[in-house]
Amino acid sequence: MARNDDRRRALADAGLEVLADTGARGLTHRAVDRAAGVPVGTTTNYFRSRSALLTGLVERIYERLAPGDEFIAERAGRTPTRELFAEYLRNIVERLMANRTVTIALIELRLEGIRRPEVAEIIGEWRRTGFAGDVAFNEQAGLPGSAREIALFHYAVDGLLLDQLTGPLLPEVPIDDIVDALVDGLLPG
């Protein structure tokens, strides 16, 4: 079973590469087979339909962008403060920027959702679940910020990522400084 899981992850990773390189229109089972270097039909064996493939890619995005257990454990006993909240937010941005291909693939899926309701449903549910998880984590950790502020951070981070990936408006300003400014501007004093 572990081998099947490894193969499924490898195919999903190849699919993310295809999606990031060619956009949603270039994402086919055959294109994933080519990118993964596997025989034609392999991707179809693991993801029977386009919807199953897209769902698999969204699941893999979640796995690849999830925070590390070590990062969470190191901060678990600390007093909740704005600074700690900023550390979490900087880590999110850092993970998204370090996984450039995954982040571009995620943006591609969101854009494809504008044109295709079935994609909008898959990515929309994933985003709502992720948002609810972020709000619950924030509340459980006692960090500052309500669901409203968490939503504002999502909006801000989405814009920051698009800016950084497509040519920064202010390339000389470090991303950590931008995140700190967002925390200062969006969290109540």
C-alpha positions as CSV (number, residue, x, y, z in Angstrom):
1,M,0.0,0.0,0.0
2,A,2.8,2.4,0.8
3,R,4.2,1.9,-2.7
4,N,0.8,2.9,-4.2
5,D,0.8,6.0,-1.9
6,D,4.3,6.9,-3.0
7,R,3.3,6.5,-6.7
8,R,0.1,8.6,-6.2
9,R,2.2,11.4,-4.5
10,A,4.8,11.3,-7.3
11,L,2.1,11.5,-10.0
12,A,0.4,14.4,-8.1
13,D,3.8,16.2,-7.9
14,A,4.2,15.7,-11.6
15,G,0.7,17.1,-12.1
16,L,1.6,20.1,-10.1
17,E,4.6,20.7,-12.3
18,V,2.5,20.4,-15.4
19,L,-0.1,22.7,-13.9
20,A,2.5,25.3,-12.9
21,D,4.3,25.1,-16.3
22,T,1.4,24.9,-18.7
23,G,-1.8,26.0,-16.9
24,A,-5.0,24.1,-16.4
25,R,-5.5,23.6,-20.1
26,G,-2.2,21.7,-20.4
27,L,-3.1,19.4,-17.5
28,T,-4.0,16.0,-18.9
29,H,-3.5,12.5,-17.8
30,R,-1.0,12.0,-20.6
31,A,0.9,15.2,-19.8
32,V,1.3,13.9,-16.2
33,D,2.4,10.5,-17.4
34,R,5.1,12.3,-19.5
35,A,6.2,14.6,-16.7
36,A,6.4,11.6,-14.2
37,G,8.2,9.5,-16.8
38,V,5.8,6.6,-16.5
39,P,3.9,4.5,-19.1
40,V,0.9,6.1,-20.7
41,G,-2.2,5.3,-18.7
42,T,-0.5,5.2,-15.3
43,T,-2.0,8.5,-14.1
44,T,-5.5,7.2,-15.2
45,N,-5.0,4.2,-13.0
46,Y,-4.5,6.4,-10.0
47,F,-6.9,9.3,-10.9
48,R,-9.7,7.9,-13.0
49,S,-11.2,11.2,-14.1
50,R,-10.1,14.8,-14.5
51,S,-12.0,15.7,-11.3
52,A,-10.2,12.9,-9.4
53,L,-6.9,14.3,-10.7
54,L,-7.7,17.8,-9.7
55,T,-8.8,16.6,-6.2
56,G,-5.6,14.6,-5.9
57,L,-3.6,17.8,-6.8
58,V,-5.4,19.8,-4.2
59,E,-4.8,17.1,-1.6
60,R,-1.1,17.1,-2.5
61,I,-0.9,20.9,-2.3
62,Y,-2.2,20.6,1.3
63,E,0.4,18.0,2.2
64,R,3.2,20.0,0.7
65,L,2.3,23.3,2.2
66,A,1.4,22.0,5.7
67,P,3.5,23.5,8.5
68,G,6.2,21.3,9.9
69,D,5.5,19.5,13.2
70,E,8.8,20.8,14.5
71,F,7.8,24.4,13.8
72,I,4.5,24.0,15.6
73,A,6.0,22.1,18.5
74,E,8.7,24.8,19.1
75,R,6.0,27.4,19.5
76,A,3.4,25.4,21.4
77,G,4.2,26.5,24.9
78,R,4.9,30.1,24.2
79,T,2.8,33.0,25.4
80,P,0.4,34.1,22.6
81,T,1.4,37.5,21.3
82,R,1.4,39.6,18.2
83,E,5.0,38.6,17.6
84,L,4.2,34.9,17.8
85,F,1.3,35.5,15.4
86,A,3.7,37.2,13.1
87,E,6.1,34.2,13.3
88,Y,3.3,31.9,12.1
89,L,2.3,34.2,9.3
90,R,5.9,34.6,8.2
91,N,6.2,30.8,8.2
92,I,3.1,30.5,5.9
93,V,4.6,33.0,3.4
94,E,8.0,31.3,3.6
95,R,6.5,27.9,2.9
96,L,4.4,29.3,0.0
97,M,7.5,31.1,-1.6
98,A,9.8,28.1,-1.0
99,N,7.3,25.8,-2.8
100,R,7.0,28.1,-5.8
101,T,5.7,25.4,-8.2
102,V,3.0,24.4,-5.7
103,T,2.0,28.0,-5.1
104,I,1.7,28.7,-8.9
105,A,-0.3,25.5,-9.3
106,L,-2.6,26.6,-6.6
107,I,-3.1,30.0,-8.2
108,E,-3.7,28.3,-11.6
109,L,-6.4,26.1,-9.9
110,R,-8.1,29.2,-8.5
111,L,-8.1,30.9,-11.8
112,E,-9.4,27.8,-13.5
113,G,-12.2,27.8,-11.0
114,I,-13.4,31.1,-12.5
115,R,-14.1,29.3,-15.8
116,R,-15.1,25.8,-14.5
117,P,-17.6,25.3,-11.7
118,E,-16.3,21.8,-10.9
119,V,-12.9,23.2,-10.2
120,A,-14.3,26.1,-8.2
121,E,-16.2,23.5,-6.1
122,I,-13.0,21.4,-5.4
123,I,-10.8,24.4,-4.6
124,G,-13.5,26.3,-2.8
125,E,-14.2,23.5,-0.4
126,W,-10.4,23.1,0.3
127,R,-10.1,26.8,0.9
128,R,-13.1,27.0,3.3
129,T,-11.8,23.9,5.2
130,G,-8.3,25.4,5.4
131,F,-9.7,28.8,6.6
132,A,-11.8,27.1,9.3
133,G,-8.7,25.2,10.4
134,D,-6.7,28.4,10.6
135,V,-9.4,30.1,12.7
136,A,-9.6,27.1,15.0
137,F,-5.8,26.9,15.4
138,N,-5.7,30.6,16.2
139,E,-8.4,30.3,18.8
140,Q,-6.9,27.2,20.4
141,A,-3.5,28.8,20.5
142,G,-5.0,31.9,22.1
143,L,-3.4,34.1,19.4
144,P,-4.7,37.5,18.7
145,G,-7.2,38.0,15.8
146,S,-10.7,36.8,15.1
147,A,-12.1,35.1,12.0
148,R,-12.3,38.5,10.4
149,E,-8.6,39.3,10.9
150,I,-7.7,35.8,9.7
151,A,-9.7,36.4,6.5
152,L,-8.0,39.8,6.0
153,F,-4.6,38.0,6.4
154,H,-5.7,35.5,3.7
155,Y,-6.6,38.3,1.4
156,A,-3.3,40.1,2.1
157,V,-1.1,37.0,1.7
158,D,-2.8,36.1,-1.6
159,G,-2.0,39.5,-2.9
160,L,1.6,39.4,-1.5
161,L,2.2,36.0,-3.2
162,L,0.9,37.2,-6.6
163,D,3.1,40.3,-6.2
164,Q,6.2,38.3,-5.4
165,L,5.7,35.7,-8.1
166,T,4.9,38.2,-10.9
167,G,7.5,40.9,-10.1
168,P,7.5,42.6,-6.7
169,L,6.2,46.1,-6.6
170,L,8.9,46.9,-4.0
171,P,11.7,44.4,-4.6
172,E,14.0,46.0,-2.1
173,V,11.6,45.4,0.8
174,P,12.1,42.1,2.5
175,I,9.0,39.9,2.7
176,D,9.4,39.5,6.5
177,D,9.1,43.3,6.8
178,I,5.9,43.3,4.7
179,V,4.4,40.5,6.8
180,D,5.3,42.5,10.0
181,A,3.6,45.6,8.5
182,L,0.5,43.5,7.7
183,V,0.3,42.2,11.3
184,D,0.7,45.8,12.6
185,G,-1.9,47.1,10.3
186,L,-4.5,44.4,10.6
187,L,-4.4,43.3,14.2
188,P,-6.0,45.6,16.7
189,G,-3.6,47.2,19.0
